[in-house]
Every structure is written in structure tokens, then in C-alpha cells.
Amino acid sequence: MHDPVPRLPSLLEAVLSVGTDLELRATLQHIVDAAAELTEARYATLDMTDPGRDGLRGIRTAQRPESPEPPARPEPPESPESPESPELIVPIHVDDEVFGDLRLAGKRASPFTDEDEQLVRVLATQAGIAIGNARLYETARQRERWIEGAAAVTTALLSGESAADALMTVAERARRLAEASAGVILQPTEDGGMEIVTASTLDDPGDIVGTVIEPGTPVLEQLLGGEPVFIDDSATDPRMTTHVRHRFGPNMMLPLQAGGRLLGTLALPRRRGGRPYTAVERLLATQFASQAALALVHAEAQHSREQLAVYEDRDRIARDLHDLVVQRLFATGMMLESTQRRSAGTGDTDKDVHAMLGRAVDELQSTVQEVRTAIFALQQPPADAPTTFRGKVLREAAGAAAVLGFQPSTRFTGPVENRLAEPVTGRLLTALRRALAAASRRAGVSRVEITVDVTAPLPDGRPGVRLTVFDDGGAGTTVTWRSPL
């Protein structure tokens, strides 16, 4: 055995070099390069015992000078049994476990010596310590990223996002943290399956949303039971049955569950051939999903409380309007109508008074209709699409107000909800939309009046509905639309 002392400076330099970087891949590359430099080997590789644990495949050194064509794989050009190409193999241990084998081949001057092996074993000992430190650093860094991501999701969800935006926030943030090809949210369907309702993807293929996992599949039983599912290759795993599975490789499907309630599933598939998820990534992603589910529940509860407060306030305003304003207007209208009848019985001497009273009665009746419309609008959910005919007309009026700069007045005559049905309501809303658009294009419009009357018969005497849209632009424009009921 040769004395390794003359090569001690090189060994010390190599030992120091393997600990110069905290990033795991860089540390492994330093180890391989240092071993090749120390032994004058043309080829050096590090084959890991469990590549999936750290998400890395074999590490090899760059081709060194005076070498023939490089091998196609990160392995010596010839087998260990070949006398022309002897190989030196030294295991690297990390925490009493074999991390992998450091393989050296192609020494230029002579075969590997006992001195080479002794030097590489010393290097391997230091490499084990460096790898352990790099693992700790990588785990801490990953944990920090996932914790920050979970906090950002919680903040975003509690800021008042809609349900759809909240799910997209979770999917997008998780996709970035996991370095996945897609972030997907699935929710249970009425027939016992699961459907993709939200997807954040890098290439946005467009046909992922709406994909359904049919009832009875093995993976679905686990998901509905609140169990995480980890898949090595989505394209070949028999549990995966969707038409998009062939696009993806490693996958994590994590339950969004809080308080015993399953909100859905977060899926994080990587591209085919992508690196597998490590045990640390699986743990952190599972914790993220639990935190996100809790944030979704809290955001939903907060939104419900805010809606309840709005409903209570609107209900109070509606009661005040009905109890105070409508009753007083109705009483005043009755008084004026009585006065009008009395004045009509006195002859033609007070025709001007009679006409004036008639206009006052008409104005009060219009005011009562306006107030009733306002009360109805107050009773509508603030964010939900209206389902009643009155609500749909009011929505069209509100949309026109954004363009006109003022709110059109709306009046309903007769039992519009009882007498109007599809397809008449659809045609009427289309006509209303066109009339409001035309009014918004006219100059000088400061007042728009919408009237829907289901008590006005058609010219031929049949029951019908009449839509009138008046605006005061120019000399005034009135659009009238009729249809049989």
C-alpha cells in the first residue's frame, strides 16, 4: 500500500470542496467531481440507492480530458469484470443508510490502487456528512416555501374572493409549490363520482375541466374516504381511468378535508417522465391541503356571515320602505283619487283642477311601483344570478346604468311572474337589451323608463305583454315590443 500522505493536500481540498454548497444536487456534483480529480479517473458516477427519496437520478462527472467517446449512460464504458477497464466502487453512508455507490473508472496511468480506495473512502465519509446537511437544508427550505404558500392562500381566501376564485387560488399556488404540470381541484358529483371543477396548467389544454372520475373506481373510493393517493405514473397506473391521464406522470391526489367534511381533492400531476415526488414533498403537500381546506371553510363561513349581514340590512330597509313610504303614498293617492271623483261631479268648471289631480294620481301610482321595484331589488342576493323575471329585468337595467351613468326607472304592471314564461321572457329580455343599448348610444339621454305590462291586450284582443322603453334623448324615443302570452 502506498503512503497517501503526499496526496494529503489534494484530499483536504477535495474534502473541503464537497461541503461548499448547501444545495443537494450541487453537493452531489462536487462529490463526483472531487473523486474523479483525486483518483485521476476519466469517469465518475454516483448511483443512488433510492432516487425517489431525493427526486434525483444518477450524478456523473463531466468527461475528463484524454477520453474516448463518452458513454451513452452515466456508467463506465465497460463492465467491472473487464480487465481493460477496472472499476473502483465505494459506498456512501448517510445516517447509517447506504445513500449510493460512488463508481470510478478509466484511470489514465494505471489501475486503481489501495491508496486510491483509501482516499475515496475518506472522501465518502465526508460526503455522507455533506449530503446529510444538504438534505436538512433542502427540507427546511421546502418546508418554508410550503408554509409561506399556505399563509398566502389563507390570506387570499379570507380577503373575500368568490368560491371559484378561491379554488383557483389553491390550485395555482399548489401547482407552483409542487413544481407540477397542473394543479387540479375535484369535487364530488351527485351520482357518487368526482369532477374536475378547477385547473391551473402550464399549457392550458382546455379540456381538463369537466373531466369525471366515474363512480366505483378504486382511486375514487380512497378519495371519497379522505385518503391521499400517490401515483408513480398516471399514464400507466390501472387506477387512473380519465381521458387526460396519458399526459401526466407522477401525481399526488390529496383530500381537501376539514372538520370531517370533504370539500374535494387537490391533484398535482407532473409531466410524463418527470421526477417522482419525494417523501418530504408528499408530507408537505398533504399538510398544505389540510391548511387550504381549513381556509376554504373559514372563507365560506366569513362570506356567509357577510351575506347574512347584507340580507338583514336590506330586509330592514325593505320593511321601512314598505311600512312607511308605501303606506303613506298609497294613502295620499287614495285621497287624491277621491278628490278627483268629487271634482269630476261638479261639472266642467274645474277641468284644470281635475286634470292636475289626475296627473298627481298617476305620478303617485308610478312612485309606488318604483318603490316596490326597489324593495324587490333589495331582496335579491347581491352576488347570485337572478332567477325571477323581475330580477332579470332589474339586472338588465343595472347593466345599462353602468353605461348610461344613471339608473333607468323600472315599472311592472300586472302579475308578471305568474303570466310570463319561456320563451316569451327570453324574447322580451332580448328586446329590452337592444332598446337599452340603442338608448345608450343616443346623445343627451338623461332619463330612461322601462315598463312591462301584462294587462295590455294585443290589437287583435288576445292577452299579451307589452314592453315600453322610453328615453328623453333629443325629442324623445319610445321603443315598444309586444308578444302574445
Kinemage of the C-alpha trace (Angstrom):
@kinemage 1
@onewidth
@group {chain A} dominant
@subgroup {mainchain}
@vectorlist {calphas} color= white
{ca met a 1} P 0.000 0.000 0.000
{ca his a 2} L 1.343 3.421 -0.955
{ca asp a 3} L 1.593 6.215 1.563
{ca pro a 4} L -1.312 8.617 0.972
{ca val a 5} L 0.463 11.483 2.751
{ca pro a 6} L 1.915 13.048 -0.426
{ca arg a 7} L -1.645 13.366 -1.731
{ca leu a 8} L -2.967 14.737 1.544
{ca pro a 9} L -3.319 18.329 0.237
{ca ser a 10} L -5.436 17.069 -2.654
{ca leu a 11} L -7.559 15.052 -0.244
{ca leu a 12} L -8.069 18.035 2.037
{ca glu a 13} L -9.016 20.180 -0.926
{ca ala a 14} L -11.480 17.544 -2.085
{ca val a 15} L -12.980 17.170 1.409
{ca leu a 16} L -13.462 20.919 1.683
{ca ser a 17} L -14.991 21.174 -1.784
{ca val a 18} L -17.831 18.754 -1.070
{ca gly a 19} L -19.170 20.983 1.710
{ca thr a 20} L -19.067 24.291 -0.132
{ca asp a 21} L -22.672 24.169 -1.295
{ca leu a 22} L -25.874 23.517 0.661
{ca glu a 23} L -27.968 22.611 -2.368
{ca leu a 24} L -28.183 18.789 -2.659
{ca arg a 25} L -27.656 18.411 -6.399
{ca ala a 26} L -24.648 20.746 -6.324
{ca thr a 27} L -23.221 18.865 -3.337
{ca leu a 28} L -23.505 15.542 -5.156
{ca gln a 29} L -21.840 17.019 -8.228
{ca his a 30} L -18.961 18.290 -6.067
{ca ile a 31} L -18.530 14.784 -4.616
{ca val a 32} L -18.358 13.123 -8.023
{ca asp a 33} L -16.015 15.714 -9.479
{ca ala a 34} L -13.742 15.619 -6.419
{ca ala a 35} L -13.495 11.810 -6.546
{ca ala a 36} L -12.566 11.892 -10.222
{ca glu a 37} L -9.960 14.596 -9.638
{ca leu a 38} L -8.495 12.814 -6.638
{ca thr a 39} L -8.036 9.454 -8.401
{ca glu a 40} L -7.400 10.778 -11.938
{ca ala a 41} L -10.397 8.775 -13.170
{ca arg a 42} L -11.901 9.722 -16.519
{ca tyr a 43} L -15.380 8.592 -15.462
{ca ala a 44} L -17.172 9.004 -12.143
{ca thr a 45} L -20.812 8.412 -11.273
{ca leu a 46} L -22.943 8.373 -8.154
{ca asp a 47} L -25.776 5.843 -8.332
{ca met a 48} L -28.335 6.444 -5.590
{ca thr a 49} L -29.938 3.522 -3.799
{ca asp a 50} L -33.321 5.292 -3.582
{ca pro a 51} L -33.540 8.026 -6.271
{ca gly a 52} L -37.150 8.749 -5.407
{ca arg a 53} L -36.325 9.890 -1.893
{ca asp a 54} L -34.486 13.000 -3.043
{ca gly a 55} L -36.007 13.285 -6.509
{ca leu a 56} L -32.625 12.936 -8.192
{ca arg a 57} L -31.257 10.448 -10.646
{ca gly a 58} L -27.649 9.345 -11.075
{ca ile a 59} L -24.978 12.052 -10.975
{ca arg a 60} L -21.957 11.834 -13.242
{ca thr a 61} L -18.849 13.918 -13.725
{ca ala a 62} L -18.124 15.767 -16.922
{ca gln a 63} L -15.918 13.923 -19.403
{ca arg a 64} L -12.290 14.403 -18.481
{ca pro a 65} L -9.503 15.002 -20.999
{ca glu a 66} L -7.844 12.205 -22.954
{ca ser a 67} L -11.001 10.134 -23.012
{ca pro a 68} L -12.606 8.425 -25.991
{ca glu a 69} L -16.243 8.961 -26.937
{ca pro a 70} L -18.356 9.490 -23.785
{ca pro a 71} L -20.654 6.662 -22.746
{ca ala a 72} L -24.357 6.900 -23.574
{ca arg a 73} L -25.305 6.383 -19.923
{ca pro a 74} L -23.707 7.706 -16.706
{ca glu a 75} L -21.760 4.458 -16.319
{ca pro a 76} L -18.184 3.335 -17.063
{ca pro a 77} L -17.706 2.338 -20.686
{ca glu a 78} L -17.006 -1.266 -19.803
{ca ser a 79} L -18.289 -3.685 -17.198
{ca pro a 80} L -16.479 -4.107 -13.835
{ca glu a 81} L -15.366 -7.577 -14.874
{ca ser a 82} L -13.393 -6.246 -17.828
{ca pro a 83} L -9.640 -6.272 -17.018
{ca glu a 84} L -9.089 -3.434 -19.509
{ca ser a 85} L -11.377 -1.128 -17.513
{ca pro a 86} L -11.154 -1.812 -13.773
{ca glu a 87} L -13.685 -0.046 -11.620
{ca leu a 88} L -13.491 1.339 -8.083
{ca ile a 89} L -16.765 1.256 -6.121
{ca val a 90} L -17.117 2.923 -2.721
{ca pro a 91} L -20.444 3.174 -0.880
{ca ile a 92} L -21.569 6.440 0.718
{ca his a 93} L -23.461 6.171 4.004
{ca val a 94} L -25.812 8.820 5.349
{ca asp a 95} L -27.213 8.277 8.849
{ca asp a 96} L -26.336 4.562 8.844
{ca glu a 97} L -28.048 4.047 5.496
{ca val a 98} L -26.425 3.449 2.136
{ca phe a 99} L -27.120 6.582 0.100
{ca gly a 100} L -25.489 5.222 -3.034
{ca asp a 101} L -22.350 3.919 -4.697
{ca leu a 102} L -19.547 6.144 -5.941
{ca arg a 103} L -18.213 4.461 -9.101
{ca leu a 104} L -14.890 5.405 -10.712
{ca ala a 105} L -13.436 4.044 -13.941
{ca gly a 106} L -10.912 4.817 -16.660
{ca lys a 107} L -7.832 5.743 -14.655
{ca arg a 108} L -5.313 7.075 -17.116
{ca ala a 109} L -1.917 5.878 -15.907
{ca ser a 110} L -2.579 2.604 -14.070
{ca pro a 111} L -5.265 0.552 -12.329
{ca phe a 112} L -6.781 1.891 -9.135
{ca thr a 113} L -4.608 1.301 -6.093
{ca asp a 114} L -5.307 0.688 -2.432
{ca glu a 115} L -4.240 4.270 -1.890
{ca asp a 116} L -6.970 5.427 -4.300
{ca glu a 117} L -9.541 3.389 -2.452
{ca gln a 118} L -8.386 4.727 0.925
{ca leu a 119} L -8.594 8.315 -0.294
{ca val a 120} L -12.025 7.813 -1.807
{ca arg a 121} L -13.316 6.200 1.398
{ca val a 122} L -12.191 9.232 3.389
{ca leu a 123} L -13.917 11.430 0.815
{ca ala a 124} L -17.037 9.248 1.032
{ca thr a 125} L -17.173 9.690 4.805
{ca gln a 126} L -17.107 13.468 4.455
{ca ala a 127} L -19.582 13.207 1.562
{ca gly a 128} L -22.075 11.430 3.812
{ca ile a 129} L -21.942 14.319 6.276
{ca ala a 130} L -22.299 16.894 3.481
{ca ile a 131} L -25.265 15.033 1.972
{ca gly a 132} L -26.972 14.876 5.361
{ca asn a 133} L -26.511 18.624 5.823
{ca ala a 134} L -27.766 19.314 2.299
{ca arg a 135} L -30.828 17.170 2.952
{ca leu a 136} L -31.603 19.098 6.132
{ca tyr a 137} L -31.195 22.393 4.310
{ca glu a 138} L -33.355 21.268 1.399
{ca thr a 139} L -36.083 20.023 3.742
{ca ala a 140} L -36.046 23.281 5.704
{ca arg a 141} L -36.206 25.322 2.513
{ca gln a 142} L -39.070 23.262 1.125
{ca arg a 143} L -40.955 23.473 4.399
{ca glu a 144} L -40.511 27.251 4.447
{ca arg a 145} L -41.859 27.571 0.894
{ca trp a 146} L -44.921 25.439 1.623
{ca ile a 147} L -45.653 27.285 4.879
{ca glu a 148} L -45.390 30.632 3.104
{ca gly a 149} L -47.629 29.306 0.340
{ca ala a 150} L -50.250 28.112 2.814
{ca ala a 151} L -50.188 31.500 4.561
{ca ala a 152} L -50.583 33.315 1.241
{ca val a 153} L -53.542 31.110 0.312
{ca thr a 154} L -55.203 31.736 3.683
{ca thr a 155} L -54.750 35.496 3.313
{ca ala a 156} L -56.142 35.452 -0.228
{ca leu a 157} L -59.153 33.319 0.689
{ca leu a 158} L -60.081 35.478 3.666
{ca ser a 159} L -59.906 38.650 1.566
{ca gly a 160} L -63.363 37.989 0.133
{ca glu a 161} L -62.774 36.009 -3.066
{ca ser a 162} L -65.634 34.221 -4.764
{ca ala a 163} L -65.874 30.426 -4.472
{ca ala a 164} L -64.474 29.866 -7.977
{ca asp a 165} L -61.588 32.294 -7.416
{ca ala a 166} L -60.800 30.660 -4.074
{ca leu a 167} L -60.441 27.215 -5.656
{ca met a 168} L -58.252 28.628 -8.433
{ca thr a 169} L -56.044 30.307 -5.821
{ca val a 170} L -55.483 26.955 -4.089
{ca ala a 171} L -54.826 25.121 -7.375
{ca glu a 172} L -52.433 27.747 -8.739
{ca arg a 173} L -50.385 28.134 -5.570
{ca ala a 174} L -50.108 24.358 -5.020
{ca arg a 175} L -49.020 23.797 -8.627
{ca arg a 176} L -46.166 26.263 -8.243
{ca leu a 177} L -45.039 24.927 -4.886
{ca ala a 178} L -45.032 21.321 -6.098
{ca glu a 179} L -43.398 22.224 -9.435
{ca ala a 180} L -46.237 20.283 -11.043
{ca ser a 181} L -47.574 20.403 -14.577
{ca ala a 182} L -51.086 21.115 -13.302
{ca gly a 183} L -52.972 21.974 -10.153
{ca val a 184} L -56.447 20.442 -10.213
{ca ile a 185} L -59.439 20.622 -7.883
{ca leu a 186} L -62.013 17.823 -7.996
{ca gln a 187} L -65.365 17.877 -6.208
{ca pro a 188} L -67.914 15.100 -5.600
{ca thr a 189} L -70.791 14.757 -8.047
{ca glu a 190} L -74.387 13.850 -7.295
{ca asp a 191} L -74.000 10.345 -8.737
{ca gly a 192} L -71.046 9.490 -6.483
{ca gly a 193} L -68.183 10.362 -8.824
{ca met a 194} L -65.736 13.245 -8.850
{ca glu a 195} L -65.432 16.032 -11.400
{ca ile a 196} L -62.581 18.437 -12.142
{ca val a 197} L -64.022 21.895 -11.487
{ca thr a 198} L -60.832 23.985 -11.474
{ca ala a 199} L -57.486 23.527 -13.201
{ca ser a 200} L -54.308 25.601 -13.277
{ca thr a 201} L -51.996 24.313 -16.008
{ca leu a 202} L -48.802 25.409 -17.712
{ca asp a 203} L -50.014 24.771 -21.264
{ca asp a 204} L -53.795 25.107 -20.619
{ca pro a 205} L -55.085 22.290 -22.875
{ca gly a 206} L -58.648 23.422 -22.139
{ca asp a 207} L -60.304 20.019 -21.811
{ca ile a 208} L -59.278 19.175 -18.245
{ca val a 209} L -62.145 20.985 -16.502
{ca gly a 210} L -65.234 18.799 -16.648
{ca thr a 211} L -63.300 15.517 -16.636
{ca val a 212} L -65.120 13.000 -14.439
{ca ile a 213} L -63.854 10.067 -12.397
{ca glu a 214} L -66.685 7.589 -12.654
{ca pro a 215} L -68.219 6.031 -9.527
{ca gly a 216} L -66.813 2.694 -8.395
{ca thr a 217} L -63.177 3.153 -9.420
{ca pro a 218} L -60.609 2.143 -6.756
{ca val a 219} L -58.939 5.547 -6.641
{ca leu a 220} L -62.314 7.223 -6.138
{ca glu a 221} L -63.090 5.077 -3.106
{ca gln a 222} L -59.866 6.277 -1.494
{ca leu a 223} L -60.507 9.929 -2.375
{ca leu a 224} L -64.084 9.942 -1.119
{ca gly a 225} L -62.822 8.277 2.041
{ca gly a 226} L -60.473 11.198 2.617
{ca glu a 227} L -57.274 9.231 1.915
{ca pro a 228} L -54.362 10.668 -0.084
{ca val a 229} L -53.359 8.800 -3.234
{ca phe a 230} L -49.785 8.818 -4.554
{ca ile a 231} L -49.173 7.620 -8.103
{ca asp a 232} L -45.826 6.956 -9.780
{ca asp a 233} L -47.120 7.212 -13.350
{ca ser a 234} L -50.647 8.385 -14.134
{ca ala a 235} L -50.462 7.141 -17.716
{ca thr a 236} L -49.859 3.507 -16.771
{ca asp a 237} L -51.452 3.180 -13.333
{ca pro a 238} L -54.584 0.991 -13.718
{ca arg a 239} L -56.403 3.049 -11.070
{ca met a 240} L -56.412 6.085 -13.358
{ca thr a 241} L -59.251 5.998 -15.888
{ca thr a 242} L -59.718 9.560 -17.176
{ca his a 243} L -59.004 10.568 -20.782
{ca val a 244} L -56.291 13.036 -19.679
{ca arg a 245} L -54.212 10.526 -17.688
{ca his a 246} L -51.789 9.849 -20.574
{ca arg a 247} L -50.418 13.408 -20.302
{ca phe a 248} L -49.092 13.017 -16.777
{ca gly a 249} L -46.579 11.009 -14.784
{ca pro a 250} L -46.066 11.264 -11.006
{ca asn a 251} L -49.166 12.505 -9.235
{ca met a 252} L -50.415 13.380 -5.750
{ca met a 253} L -54.163 13.393 -5.039
{ca leu a 254} L -54.802 14.961 -1.646
{ca pro a 255} L -58.125 15.325 0.197
{ca leu a 256} L -59.352 18.840 0.994
{ca gln a 257} L -60.941 17.916 4.286
{ca ala a 258} L -61.770 19.999 7.365
{ca gly a 259} L -63.889 19.173 10.380
{ca gly a 260} L -64.896 15.814 8.940
{ca arg a 261} L -66.228 17.486 5.785
{ca leu a 262} L -64.751 16.567 2.397
{ca leu a 263} L -64.663 19.670 0.196
{ca gly a 264} L -62.883 17.984 -2.681
{ca thr a 265} L -59.488 16.736 -3.822
{ca leu a 266} L -56.323 18.584 -4.817
{ca ala a 267} L -54.395 16.774 -7.568
{ca leu a 268} L -50.832 17.762 -8.536
{ca pro a 269} L -49.693 15.755 -11.575
{ca arg a 270} L -46.270 16.221 -13.148
{ca arg a 271} L -45.416 15.649 -16.791
{ca arg a 272} L -44.663 12.178 -18.061
{ca gly a 273} L -41.066 11.341 -17.246
{ca gly a 274} L -40.961 13.978 -14.512
{ca arg a 275} L -39.112 13.304 -11.301
{ca pro a 276} L -41.082 11.406 -8.659
{ca tyr a 277} L -42.357 13.153 -5.557
{ca thr a 278} L -40.162 12.689 -2.515
{ca ala a 279} L -41.459 11.662 0.893
{ca val a 280} L -40.869 15.213 2.155
{ca glu a 281} L -42.842 16.716 -0.742
{ca arg a 282} L -45.711 14.326 -0.107
{ca leu a 283} L -45.815 15.231 3.579
{ca leu a 284} L -45.640 18.995 2.941
{ca ala a 285} L -48.268 18.872 0.202
{ca thr a 286} L -50.625 16.889 2.444
{ca gln a 287} L -50.211 19.476 5.193
{ca phe a 288} L -50.807 22.263 2.674
{ca ala a 289} L -54.032 20.609 1.515
{ca ser a 290} L -55.289 20.384 5.110
{ca gln a 291} L -54.470 24.051 5.709
{ca ala a 292} L -56.086 25.091 2.431
{ca ala a 293} L -59.247 23.140 3.250
{ca leu a 294} L -59.479 24.859 6.619
{ca ala a 295} L -59.006 28.251 4.946
{ca leu a 296} L -61.730 27.413 2.419
{ca val a 297} L -64.148 26.557 5.217
{ca his a 298} L -63.321 29.768 7.096
{ca ala a 299} L -63.645 31.838 3.921
{ca glu a 300} L -67.005 30.229 3.196
{ca ala a 301} L -68.193 30.961 6.732
{ca gln a 302} L -66.969 34.560 6.502
{ca his a 303} L -68.727 35.030 3.175
{ca ser a 304} L -71.937 33.607 4.651
{ca arg a 305} L -71.715 35.997 7.595
{ca glu a 306} L -71.189 38.952 5.279
{ca gln a 307} L -74.107 37.904 3.093
{ca leu a 308} L -76.302 37.474 6.160
{ca ala a 309} L -75.408 40.985 7.306
{ca val a 310} L -76.291 42.359 3.864
{ca tyr a 311} L -79.579 40.455 3.812
{ca glu a 312} L -80.505 41.683 7.284
{ca asp a 313} L -79.735 45.276 6.348
{ca arg a 314} L -81.645 45.024 3.100
{ca asp a 315} L -84.569 43.390 4.832
{ca arg a 316} L -84.666 46.253 7.327
{ca ile a 317} L -84.614 48.850 4.530
{ca ala a 318} L -87.321 46.988 2.640
{ca arg a 319} L -89.528 46.835 5.744
{ca asp a 320} L -89.025 50.541 6.390
{ca leu a 321} L -89.868 51.393 2.809
{ca his a 322} L -92.940 49.212 2.810
{ca asp a 323} L -94.241 50.200 6.232
{ca leu a 324} L -93.617 53.921 5.950
{ca val a 325} L -93.228 55.143 2.373
{ca val a 326} L -95.573 52.820 0.504
{ca gln a 327} L -98.399 53.150 3.011
{ca arg a 328} L -98.182 56.948 3.034
{ca leu a 329} L -98.005 57.128 -0.755
{ca phe a 330} L -100.940 54.762 -1.065
{ca ala a 331} L -102.996 56.795 1.413
{ca thr a 332} L -102.161 60.042 -0.374
{ca gly a 333} L -103.104 58.504 -3.702
{ca met a 334} L -106.440 57.388 -2.304
{ca met a 335} L -107.110 60.915 -1.022
{ca leu a 336} L -106.272 62.475 -4.392
{ca glu a 337} L -108.337 59.900 -6.266
{ca ser a 338} L -111.329 60.672 -4.020
{ca thr a 339} L -110.842 64.397 -4.602
{ca gln a 340} L -110.667 63.766 -8.344
{ca arg a 341} L -114.004 61.929 -8.309
{ca arg a 342} L -115.612 64.722 -6.339
{ca ser a 343} L -114.294 67.420 -8.656
{ca ala a 344} L -115.492 65.433 -11.664
{ca gly a 345} L -119.044 65.613 -10.302
{ca thr a 346} L -119.054 69.438 -10.210
{ca gly a 347} L -119.083 69.846 -13.997
{ca asp a 348} L -116.594 71.312 -16.413
{ca thr a 349} L -115.768 74.462 -14.376
{ca asp a 350} L -112.786 72.837 -12.706
{ca lys a 351} L -111.327 70.946 -15.674
{ca asp a 352} L -107.810 72.203 -14.945
{ca val a 353} L -108.005 71.043 -11.334
{ca his a 354} L -109.391 67.703 -12.442
{ca ala a 355} L -106.558 67.218 -14.947
{ca met a 356} L -103.966 68.251 -12.390
{ca leu a 357} L -105.319 65.774 -9.862
{ca gly a 358} L -105.267 63.066 -12.496
{ca arg a 359} L -101.581 63.702 -13.177
{ca ala a 360} L -100.862 63.668 -9.437
{ca val a 361} L -102.595 60.305 -9.040
{ca asp a 362} L -100.637 58.887 -11.965
{ca glu a 363} L -97.353 60.142 -10.505
{ca leu a 364} L -98.124 58.636 -7.109
{ca gln a 365} L -99.008 55.290 -8.670
{ca ser a 366} L -95.749 55.362 -10.620
{ca thr a 367} L -93.870 56.212 -7.436
{ca val a 368} L -95.472 53.291 -5.608
{ca gln a 369} L -94.373 50.992 -8.458
{ca glu a 370} L -90.829 52.369 -8.309
{ca val a 371} L -90.620 51.848 -4.546
{ca arg a 372} L -91.968 48.294 -4.870
{ca thr a 373} L -89.341 47.610 -7.536
{ca ala a 374} L -86.646 48.952 -5.206
{ca ile a 375} L -87.909 46.703 -2.417
{ca phe a 376} L -87.776 43.709 -4.748
{ca ala a 377} L -84.214 44.604 -5.777
{ca leu a 378} L -83.164 44.823 -2.135
{ca gln a 379} L -84.462 41.310 -1.567
{ca gln a 380} L -82.255 39.812 -4.328
{ca pro a 381} L -78.975 38.071 -3.419
{ca pro a 382} L -76.137 40.516 -4.091
{ca ala a 383} L -73.871 38.127 -5.960
{ca asp a 384} L -76.162 35.419 -7.307
{ca ala a 385} L -77.748 35.491 -10.735
{ca pro a 386} L -81.489 36.358 -10.528
{ca thr a 387} L -83.933 33.541 -11.175
{ca thr a 388} L -87.186 35.546 -11.318
{ca phe a 389} L -88.334 37.598 -14.281
{ca arg a 390} L -88.342 40.815 -12.261
{ca gly a 391} L -84.797 40.123 -11.128
{ca lys a 392} L -83.633 39.558 -14.710
{ca val a 393} L -85.179 42.846 -15.874
{ca leu a 394} L -83.540 44.669 -12.979
{ca arg a 395} L -80.211 43.090 -13.858
{ca glu a 396} L -80.502 44.389 -17.435
{ca ala a 397} L -81.345 47.843 -16.099
{ca ala a 398} L -78.356 47.738 -13.736
{ca gly a 399} L -76.076 46.724 -16.595
{ca ala a 400} L -77.321 49.662 -18.689
{ca ala a 401} L -76.772 52.014 -15.745
{ca ala a 402} L -73.025 51.361 -15.919
{ca val a 403} L -73.030 52.749 -19.490
{ca leu a 404} L -75.680 55.455 -19.139
{ca gly a 405} L -74.324 56.862 -15.887
{ca phe a 406} L -77.698 56.704 -14.163
{ca gln a 407} L -80.228 54.042 -13.144
{ca pro a 408} L -83.184 53.551 -15.507
{ca ser a 409} L -86.566 53.511 -13.790
{ca thr a 410} L -88.471 50.221 -13.986
{ca arg a 411} L -92.199 49.594 -13.646
{ca phe a 412} L -94.162 46.338 -13.729
{ca thr a 413} L -97.906 46.232 -14.309
{ca gly a 414} L -99.824 43.073 -13.574
{ca pro a 415} L -98.725 39.663 -12.274
{ca val a 416} L -95.630 39.373 -14.459
{ca glu a 417} L -94.205 36.399 -12.575
{ca asn a 418} L -97.391 34.359 -12.996
{ca arg a 419} L -98.261 35.232 -16.582
{ca leu a 420} L -94.864 35.271 -18.267
{ca ala a 421} L -92.990 32.104 -19.131
{ca glu a 422} L -90.357 30.926 -21.572
{ca pro a 423} L -89.838 31.542 -24.437
{ca val a 424} L -91.659 34.874 -24.123
{ca thr a 425} L -89.375 36.080 -21.289
{ca gly a 426} L -86.287 35.308 -23.341
{ca arg a 427} L -87.526 37.296 -26.338
{ca leu a 428} L -88.626 40.175 -24.104
{ca leu a 429} L -85.223 40.385 -22.397
{ca thr a 430} L -83.512 40.374 -25.798
{ca ala a 431} L -85.732 43.255 -26.960
{ca leu a 432} L -85.027 45.125 -23.704
{ca arg a 433} L -81.306 44.646 -24.102
{ca arg a 434} L -81.379 46.038 -27.649
{ca ala a 435} L -83.516 49.024 -26.658
{ca leu a 436} L -81.211 49.910 -23.761
{ca ala a 437} L -78.158 49.587 -25.987
{ca ala a 438} L -79.740 51.933 -28.538
{ca ala a 439} L -80.599 54.438 -25.812
{ca ser a 440} L -77.026 54.402 -24.503
{ca arg a 441} L -75.781 55.375 -27.979
{ca arg a 442} L -78.072 58.410 -28.291
{ca ala a 443} L -76.791 61.818 -27.187
{ca gly a 444} L -78.416 63.826 -24.448
{ca val a 445} L -80.159 60.923 -22.700
{ca ser a 446} L -80.739 61.706 -19.013
{ca arg a 447} L -83.796 59.594 -18.288
{ca val a 448} L -84.834 56.067 -19.304
{ca glu a 449} L -88.133 54.461 -18.303
{ca ile a 450} L -88.817 50.740 -18.653
{ca thr a 451} L -92.391 49.449 -18.405
{ca val a 452} L -93.507 45.816 -18.582
{ca asp a 453} L -97.296 45.473 -18.758
{ca val a 454} L -99.044 42.083 -18.857
{ca thr a 455} L -102.523 43.646 -18.667
{ca ala a 456} L -102.358 45.271 -22.111
{ca pro a 457} L -104.130 43.148 -24.752
{ca leu a 458} L -102.831 42.872 -28.296
{ca pro a 459} L -104.578 44.826 -31.094
{ca asp a 460} L -106.486 41.657 -32.034
{ca gly a 461} L -107.778 41.289 -28.472
{ca arg a 462} L -105.567 38.391 -27.388
{ca pro a 463} L -103.837 38.549 -23.982
{ca gly a 464} L -100.362 39.902 -24.393
{ca val a 465} L -97.355 41.585 -22.833
{ca arg a 466} L -96.078 45.000 -23.801
{ca leu a 467} L -92.563 46.303 -23.215
{ca thr a 468} L -92.008 50.028 -23.464
{ca val a 469} L -88.606 51.682 -23.235
{ca phe a 470} L -88.618 55.484 -23.285
{ca asp a 471} L -85.611 57.791 -23.253
{ca asp a 472} L -85.502 61.592 -23.404
{ca gly a 473} L -82.634 61.862 -25.865
{ca gly a 474} L -83.339 64.549 -28.499
{ca ala a 475} L -87.091 64.770 -28.998
{ca gly a 476} L -87.565 61.566 -27.003
{ca thr a 477} L -87.646 57.975 -28.244
{ca thr a 478} L -90.103 55.229 -27.320
{ca val a 479} L -89.446 51.601 -28.251
{ca thr a 480} L -92.455 49.284 -27.968
{ca trp a 481} L -92.384 45.495 -28.168
{ca arg a 482} L -95.431 43.204 -27.921
{ca ser a 483} L -95.976 39.476 -27.752
{ca pro a 484} L -98.883 37.135 -27.036
{ca leu a 485} L -98.725 35.401 -23.700
